[in-house]
Amino acid sequence: MQIVRQLDPLRDALAAFRQTGAKIGLVPTMGALHAGHMRLVEVAMEQCDAVVASIFVNPTQFGEGEDLDAYPRQEAADAALLEAAGVKLLWAPTADQVYPDGYATNVSVSGISDGLCGAARPGHFDGVATVVAKLFNQVRPDAAYFGEKDYQQLAVIRRMARDLDFTHDIVGVPTVRDRDGLALSSRNAYLTEEQRANAVALPDAMREAANAIAAGGDIADILEAAKAKLLGSGFHKIDYLELRDANRLAVLDIFAKPARLFAAARIGSTRLIDNIPVS
């Protein structure tokens, strides 16, 4: 596996892939890889001839007081995982290759980025859209792979790709969960043993709420009961717990398919997010 940090060598390596007619898949990450990331790689390997993974901890998607400096960085271990999985190239750019001196351009996707994490983390999705647009232009893949755990992020990227005329496929991959149901996340590493045991209340409460909503229960009452369960299980703050249209991400007061339940809640210093379909 090649590890490339500068744009010119990246373009040379990608040109060599294209000369063979290879279909190129891109798996963008911020590192600290876990089984959820590796599932993206696995799907990309199934669908593409050459898989490129990127690792870049993007400063523009972190807000004031968020965990940019503390975000786990373990490139050597990540590279070993990617190489063992068959990834052909790791794009691990230095900061100046993504944001050169004097960089002044921002990509903003309105509407679908409002609410949910967009409300709790102002500017976050501008940072996501900007860096993903850069990665798309740098790699020019035939397909790019993103996890459904960050469902709003996936929706923002799909909207951006349509609006800016990126022609490659945007592939969403279902959330990978631990055996007890907690969605895998790099931020799970921040949890203490007690917090990790209590964190399973999040998928449990969401699953119960989704089943009750699908059975015709009152949405407002069901969501309030789910919030109370979380606050009684070790979570100290709920940023949101909402039923939304799965395509437009509009709030649903009356259940209608396709729908998803979205949650973000804080336990200790860690903010966990999750979403599940309601059917």
C-alpha positions in Angstrom: 0.0 0.0 0.0 1.3 3.4 -0.9 1.1 6.2 1.6 1.0 9.6 -0.1 1.0 13.0 1.6 1.5 15.4 -1.4 -0.9 16.2 -4.3 1.6 15.6 -7.2 2.5 12.0 -6.1 -1.2 11.4 -5.4 -2.1 12.4 -9.0 0.6 10.2 -10.4 -0.5 7.2 -8.4 -4.2 7.7 -9.4 -3.2 8.1 -13.1 -1.4 4.7 -12.9 -4.6 3.1 -11.6 -6.7 4.8 -14.4 -4.4 3.6 -17.1 -5.4 0.0 -16.2 -9.1 0.9 -16.4 -9.5 0.4 -12.7 -12.7 1.6 -10.9 -11.5 3.7 -8.0 -13.4 3.8 -4.7 -12.7 6.4 -2.0 -13.3 5.9 1.7 -12.8 9.2 3.5 -12.0 9.0 7.2 -10.4 11.0 10.1 -8.5 7.9 11.2 -8.9 6.1 14.6 -10.3 3.3 12.5 -12.8 0.7 13.9 -15.0 -2.0 12.4 -17.4 0.5 11.1 -14.7 2.1 8.9 -13.5 -1.3 7.8 -17.0 -2.2 6.7 -16.8 0.8 4.4 -13.5 -0.5 3.0 -15.0 -4.0 2.6 -18.0 -2.7 0.6 -15.6 -0.5 -1.5 -13.4 -3.6 -2.2 -16.4 -5.5 -3.3 -17.5 -2.8 -5.8 -14.2 -1.3 -7.0 -10.9 -2.4 -8.5 -8.7 0.0 -6.5 -9.6 1.4 -3.1 -8.2 4.7 -1.8 -8.7 5.6 1.9 -8.0 9.0 3.2 -7.0 10.0 6.8 -7.2 13.7 7.6 -8.4 15.2 10.9 -10.2 18.2 9.4 -10.0 21.2 11.6 -12.8 23.1 9.9 -15.5 20.7 11.1 -14.6 21.2 14.8 -16.3 24.0 16.7 -15.0 26.0 19.6 -14.5 23.8 22.6 -14.8 20.6 20.6 -12.2 17.8 20.7 -9.9 18.6 17.8 -6.7 18.4 19.9 -7.9 15.3 21.8 -9.2 13.5 18.7 -7.4 10.1 18.5 -4.6 9.9 16.0 -3.1 6.5 15.3 -1.9 6.5 11.7 0.5 3.6 12.0 -2.2 1.2 13.4 -4.7 2.6 10.9 -2.4 2.0 7.9 -1.7 -1.5 9.0 -5.5 -2.2 9.1 -6.0 -0.7 5.6 -3.1 -2.5 4.1 -4.3 -5.9 5.5 -7.7 -5.2 4.0 -6.3 -4.7 0.5 -6.4 -0.9 0.2 -4.1 0.3 -2.6 -3.4 3.8 -1.5 -3.6 5.8 1.7 -4.0 9.5 1.1 -2.8 11.2 4.3 -2.3 14.8 3.3 -0.4 17.4 5.3 -2.6 20.4 6.2 -1.1 22.6 3.6 -2.2 20.2 0.8 -5.9 20.6 1.9 -5.8 24.2 3.1 -2.9 26.1 1.5 -1.7 29.4 2.7 -4.4 32.0 2.0 -7.2 29.5 1.6 -10.5 31.4 1.4 -13.2 29.1 0.0 -16.1 27.5 1.9 -18.8 25.0 0.8 -22.1 25.5 2.5 -25.1 23.3 2.0 -28.3 25.0 3.3 -31.5 23.4 4.3 -30.6 19.8 4.9 -27.7 20.8 7.2 -30.1 22.8 9.5 -31.3 21.2 12.7 -30.0 18.0 14.3 -26.2 18.2 14.5 -26.3 21.3 12.3 -28.1 23.2 15.2 -25.9 21.8 17.9 -22.6 22.3 16.0 -22.8 25.6 14.1 -20.4 25.5 11.0 -19.8 21.8 11.3 -21.4 20.8 8.0 -19.7 23.6 6.2 -16.4 22.1 7.3 -17.5 18.6 6.2 -18.8 19.7 2.8 -15.7 21.7 2.2 -13.2 19.0 3.0 -15.2 16.3 1.2 -15.5 18.5 -1.9 -11.7 18.9 -1.8 -11.2 15.1 -1.4 -13.5 14.4 -4.3 -11.5 16.8 -6.5 -8.2 15.5 -5.3 -9.0 11.8 -5.9 -11.8 12.0 -8.5 -13.2 8.6 -7.5 -15.8 6.5 -9.3 -17.6 5.9 -6.0 -17.2 7.2 -2.4 -18.4 5.4 0.7 -19.9 6.9 3.9 -21.5 5.3 6.9 -25.2 5.8 7.7 -24.4 6.4 11.4 -23.6 9.9 10.3 -26.9 10.1 8.4 -27.2 13.8 8.2 -23.6 14.1 7.0 -24.4 11.5 4.3 -27.5 13.6 3.3 -25.4 16.8 3.1 -22.8 15.1 1.0 -25.4 13.7 -1.4 -27.0 17.1 -1.8 -23.6 18.8 -2.3 -22.6 16.2 -4.9 -25.8 16.8 -6.9 -25.6 20.5 -6.6 -21.9 20.7 -7.7 -22.2 18.1 -10.5 -20.0 15.5 -9.0 -20.9 12.4 -11.1 -19.5 9.6 -9.1 -21.7 7.3 -6.9 -22.2 8.2 -3.2 -22.7 4.9 -1.4 -24.3 4.8 2.1 -23.3 1.8 4.2 -25.5 0.6 7.1 -24.3 1.4 10.7 -22.1 -1.2 12.3 -22.9 -1.9 15.9 -21.3 -3.6 18.8 -22.9 -6.8 20.2 -25.0 -4.8 22.7 -26.3 -2.5 19.9 -24.2 0.6 20.5 -23.1 2.2 17.2 -19.4 2.0 16.6 -17.7 5.4 16.8 -14.2 6.7 17.3 -15.5 8.7 20.2 -16.6 5.6 22.1 -12.9 5.4 23.1 -13.6 8.4 25.4 -16.1 6.5 27.5 -15.1 5.1 30.9 -16.1 1.5 31.7 -19.2 2.7 33.5 -20.2 5.1 30.8 -19.7 2.4 28.1 -22.1 0.1 30.1 -24.7 2.9 30.4 -24.3 4.0 26.8 -26.3 1.1 25.5 -29.4 2.9 26.8 -29.2 5.1 23.7 -29.9 2.3 21.1 -32.3 0.6 23.5 -34.4 3.7 24.0 -34.4 4.5 20.3 -35.4 0.9 19.3 -38.3 0.9 21.8 -39.4 4.4 20.6 -39.2 3.4 17.0 -41.4 0.3 17.6 -43.9 2.3 19.5 -44.2 5.0 16.8 -44.5 2.3 14.1 -47.3 0.8 16.1 -49.3 4.0 16.0 -48.4 5.6 19.4 -48.3 9.3 20.1 -45.0 10.6 18.8 -44.5 13.4 21.3 -45.3 11.2 24.3 -43.1 8.4 23.0 -40.1 10.7 22.5 -40.5 12.3 25.9 -40.5 8.8 27.5 -37.4 7.9 25.6 -35.6 11.1 26.8 -36.6 10.4 30.4 -35.1 6.9 30.0 -31.8 8.3 28.8 -31.6 10.9 31.5 -32.2 8.1 34.1 -29.5 5.9 32.6 -26.4 8.1 32.9 -26.9 10.6 30.1 -26.9 14.1 31.4 -28.0 16.1 28.3 -30.0 15.3 25.2 -29.2 17.5 22.2 -32.1 16.1 20.2 -34.3 13.0 19.8 -36.5 13.5 16.8 -38.5 11.7 14.1 -37.7 13.0 10.6 -38.3 12.2 7.0 -35.5 9.9 5.8 -35.0 11.8 2.6 -35.6 15.5 3.3 -34.8 15.3 7.0 -38.0 17.4 7.7 -39.5 16.9 11.2 -42.4 14.5 11.3 -45.3 15.2 13.7 -47.3 12.4 12.0 -45.6 9.1 11.2 -45.1 8.5 7.5 -42.6 6.4 5.7 -39.7 6.6 5.0 -38.9 7.9 8.5 -35.9 7.7 10.8 -35.4 8.4 14.4 -32.4 10.6 15.2 -30.6 11.2 18.5 -27.7 12.9 20.0 -27.0 12.7 23.8 -24.1 13.4 26.1 -22.7 11.0 28.7 -19.7 12.3 30.6 -17.7 14.4 28.2 -18.7 12.3 25.2 -21.4 13.2 22.7 -23.0 10.1 21.0 -25.2 10.2 18.0 -27.3 7.5 16.4 -30.2 7.0 14.0 -32.5 4.1 13.0 -35.2 3.5 10.5 -38.8 3.5 11.7 -40.9 1.0 9.8 
